[in-house]
Amino acid sequence: MVNYSIDLSLGYVNRIGDQMSLNPTLRAARRALDRQLPATAAIRQLPSLHQGWIAAIRKAIGMPQETLASRLGLHKQRVSLLEQRERSGDIKLSQLRDAADALGCDLVYALLPREPLDAMVQRRARERAAHELAAVERTMQLEDQATGIDAERIDEYIARHITEKDLWRDG
C-alpha cells in the first residue's frame, strides 16, 4: 500500500512507503538523530562572540591570562594566541576542550542540520532523480519521444535507481 501526503514546502506530492525508504538502517539512524534536533534549538540562538568564548568566559569570571596559562601548562603569550585562534576559527578541538576544562566549562560540539535529515535525503533523492531523468529527457526530445518528468516518474526512478551512496555524488 502506498500513502500520499502533500509537502507544500517542497512543492510536490510525497509518496511515503517502502519505495522511498532507501536503506532502512540508515533511515532509522536519520530518524533517531532527527528526534534530537528539538533539544538543540536553543544552541542556534547563542550569540556569536566577537572576542570568542575563551576570552569572554575568562574575563567574565575575572581569571587573568596568567592563571589560565598556568592551568593549561602554557606561557601567557600562548593563551593570547589560543584566544586569537579561537576568534579566527583556527583552534583545534582538543585545545578548545582543554581551555573549557581549565575554565570550569564543558565543550559542546555539534553539527546542527538545517532541516530534518530524512527530509534532506528525500529532497536530495528527488534532485538526483530529476537531474538524471532530465539528461534522458533531453535525448528523448531530440528523438521526438519526450514524455515529461512528473512526480510519479521521479518516485519510480528513486525506487529503482537511487541509493544513499548515489545521493551525494556531484554531476
Secondary structure, 3 states (H helix, E strand, C coil): CCEEEEECCCCEEEEECHHHCCCHHHHHHHHHHHHHHHHHHHHHCCCCCCCCHHHHHHHHCCCCHHHHHHHHCCCHHHHHHHHHHHHHCCCCHHHHHHHHHHCCCCCCCCCCCCCCHHHHHHHHHHHHHHHHHHHHHHHHHHCCCCCCCCHHHHHHHHHHHCCHHHHCCCC
